[in-house]
């Protein structure tokens, strides 16, 4: 019995190793995706002066209250892809909306446009404010 199991185990290991090797080409990177974060992690990331906090709500919503230092690019505007596409693709972006519906669509669109370091605030500004996060008006 043992003599039959050993060749099977070796064959299984070789098959798994071969499949793993076929999974990525030399120099290929893994798929880029959006990282969903809650308000606490979002606040920690926002402390980095090199990040861009992006509010994808309407200008009216933005004017009523937004996160400090946020940049407003309305995800429902016809020129959203052009406006966000002018941003450096290799930057780090923290994106939010009211409740995280629009930001989910916007962050997926950003990844499609070639952005590689994108975070989505789960629960949006509602969750942010609910956990005591600062909301400002200009």
FIGUKE-991646 format. One record per residue (C-alpha): x, y, z; residue number from 1; residue in one letter. Coordinates in nm, 3 decimals. Example, Ala and Ser with C-alpha at 12.3 -4.5 7.8 and 13.67 -1.06 7.14 Angstrom:
BEGIN
X	Y	Z	num	residuo
1.230	-0.450	0.780	1	A
1.367	-0.106	0.714	2	S
***
This chain:
BEGIN
X	Y	Z	num	residuo
0.000	0.000	0.000	1	X
0.280	0.241	0.095	2	X
0.461	0.173	-0.230	3	X
0.158	0.290	-0.429	4	X
0.101	0.606	-0.220	5	X
0.454	0.740	-0.254	6	X
0.445	0.775	-0.634	7	X
0.097	0.931	-0.610	8	X
0.216	1.184	-0.351	9	X
0.519	1.275	-0.563	10	X
0.302	1.311	-0.874	11	X
0.058	1.535	-0.684	12	X
0.340	1.759	-0.559	13	X
0.485	1.790	-0.907	14	X
0.144	1.873	-1.053	15	X
0.077	2.145	-0.796	16	X
0.424	2.289	-0.842	17	X
0.380	2.288	-1.218	18	X
0.044	2.463	-1.196	19	X
0.188	2.725	-0.964	20	X
0.474	2.789	-1.203	21	X
0.229	2.831	-1.491	22	X
0.022	3.081	-1.296	23	X
0.252	3.380	-1.347	24	X
0.501	3.476	-1.609	25	X
0.843	3.607	-1.513	26	X
0.808	3.970	-1.410	27	X
0.428	3.962	-1.412	28	X
0.257	4.137	-1.125	29	X
-0.052	4.018	-0.946	30	X
-0.390	4.164	-1.035	31	X
-0.453	4.512	-0.901	32	X
-0.761	4.558	-0.689	33	X
-0.918	4.808	-0.456	34	X
-0.855	4.773	-0.083	35	X
-1.167	4.824	0.129	36	X
-1.094	4.989	0.464	37	X
-1.295	5.115	0.759	38	X
-1.272	5.463	0.909	39	X
-0.985	5.383	1.150	40	X
-0.757	5.241	0.879	41	X
-0.862	5.518	0.641	42	X
-0.760	5.782	0.901	43	X
-0.421	5.616	0.949	44	X
-0.360	5.610	0.574	45	X
-0.477	5.973	0.541	46	X
-0.205	6.084	0.783	47	X
0.051	6.026	0.506	48	X
0.113	6.361	0.333	49	X
0.171	6.183	0.001	50	X
-0.182	6.042	-0.026	51	X
-0.475	6.203	-0.204	52	X
-0.813	6.187	-0.035	53	X
-1.071	6.185	-0.311	54	X
-1.438	6.271	-0.251	55	X
-1.645	6.140	-0.542	56	X
-1.976	6.298	-0.435	57	X
-2.143	6.592	-0.607	58	X
-2.003	6.944	-0.555	59	X
-2.314	7.027	-0.349	60	X
-2.254	6.732	-0.116	61	X
-1.886	6.823	-0.092	62	X
-1.972	7.184	0.001	63	X
-2.204	7.064	0.278	64	X
-1.914	6.880	0.448	65	X
-1.613	6.672	0.352	66	X
-1.300	6.517	0.494	67	X
-1.008	6.755	0.556	68	X
-0.787	6.815	0.250	69	X
-1.018	6.612	0.025	70	X
-1.026	6.676	-0.350	71	X
-1.370	6.663	-0.513	72	X
-1.416	6.481	-0.843	73	X
-1.782	6.394	-0.899	74	X
-1.812	6.031	-1.006	75	X
-2.149	6.097	-1.167	76	X
-2.013	6.373	-1.391	77	X
-1.976	6.285	-1.760	78	X
-1.608	6.381	-1.748	79	X
-1.519	6.173	-1.439	80	X
-1.284	5.939	-1.628	81	X
-1.104	6.234	-1.788	82	X
-1.078	6.427	-1.461	83	X
-0.953	6.136	-1.253	84	X
-0.736	6.020	-1.543	85	X
-0.530	6.338	-1.514	86	X
-0.410	6.231	-1.169	87	X
-0.079	6.042	-1.139	88	X
-0.154	5.671	-1.173	89	X
0.118	5.570	-0.928	90	X
-0.014	5.780	-0.638	91	X
-0.201	5.647	-0.335	92	X
-0.571	5.737	-0.337	93	X
-0.820	5.717	-0.053	94	X
-1.167	5.740	-0.201	95	X
-1.504	5.798	-0.036	96	X
-1.861	5.903	-0.104	97	X
-2.172	5.916	0.115	98	X
-2.209	5.546	0.199	99	X
-1.953	5.370	-0.029	100	X
-2.179	5.288	-0.325	101	X
-2.042	5.551	-0.565	102	X
-1.688	5.514	-0.433	103	X
-1.702	5.142	-0.513	104	X
-1.786	5.221	-0.874	105	X
-1.530	5.504	-0.888	106	X
-1.245	5.295	-0.745	107	X
-1.315	5.010	-0.986	108	X
-1.305	5.264	-1.270	109	X
-0.974	5.400	-1.138	110	X
-0.822	5.051	-1.143	111	X
-0.949	5.010	-1.500	112	X
-0.770	5.337	-1.585	113	X
-0.439	5.205	-1.449	114	X
-0.432	5.325	-1.087	115	X
-0.248	5.079	-0.865	116	X
-0.287	5.196	-0.504	117	X
-0.654	5.264	-0.432	118	X
-0.850	5.240	-0.106	119	X
-1.228	5.265	-0.060	120	X
-1.376	5.394	0.268	121	X
-1.644	5.142	0.360	122	X
-1.955	5.316	0.484	123	X
-1.839	5.644	0.335	124	X
-1.854	5.978	0.512	125	X
-2.152	5.850	0.712	126	X
-1.933	5.584	0.878	127	X
-1.646	5.833	0.907	128	X
-1.856	6.089	1.095	129	X
-2.026	5.813	1.295	130	X
-1.687	5.715	1.437	131	X
-1.597	6.074	1.522	132	X
-1.399	6.157	1.208	133	X
-1.356	6.525	1.128	134	X
-1.586	6.677	0.866	135	X
-1.512	7.030	0.742	136	X
-1.671	7.289	0.515	137	X
-1.487	7.549	0.310	138	X
***
